[in-house]
Each structure stands twice: as C-alpha cells, then as structure tokens.
C-alpha cells in the first residue's frame, strides 16, 4: 500500500468512529439529576441466628 492509501484508510476509519460516537450517544433525560442515582442498597444488618432447642 502506498502512503496515500494508508492515510486515506486511517482518515476513513477515524471518520466512521467519530460518526458512530456522535450518532449513538444517548440523549440526556429531561429533568435527570447530574449525579446518577445509586442502586438499591443491600442491607448490611447482621444475620439473625435462630436456635432451635433440642428436646
């Protein structure tokens, strides 16, 4: 490949990547907070141990 064709290939590839990034960006939601909401927290309370008395 000549240098011109390598440069053209690189420029074409860069253009496709830029177009893909711009086109597939997720539009911002209206009224969304700047900081994403935290997922539901997992309870960190200690486990309850139930003892069954033997007969």
N, C-alpha and C positions, 0 to 999 in steps of 0.2 A: 504494500500500500504506500502510496506517496504521502508526503506530509500534508498536502491539501485535503486528501480524502480522510486522513486521521483527524484533522481539525474539524472537518465537516461532520464526521461521525460523533465527535465529542460535543460539538455545538448542538447537534440534533438530540443527542441523549440528554444533555442539560436542559434543553427546551422542553422535552417531554416530562422530565422530572418536575420542573418548575410549574408547568401547566397542571400536572396531576396534583401537586400540593395545593395549588390555588383553587382548583376545581373541587377537590374533595374535602375542603375544610368544612367542619361542622359549624353551621351558623350559630351565633350566640343566642341563648334563650332570652326572651324578654322578661325582665324583672329578676333574672337569676343573680344570686349573690356572687361577689367577686371571688370568695373562697368557697370551693365546693363543700357541700355538706358532708359531715362524717357519716360513715356507715353505722348501722345499728351496733351499739356496743355489746360486747359479750359480758355477761355478769361475772364479776370477779369474787363473788361471795364464796366463802369456804363451803365445801361439800358437807351435807348433813349425813352423819353416820347413824344409822338406825341399828340398835342392838335388840335382838330378839332373845328374851330369856329362855333358857332351856328348861324343860320340865323334868 
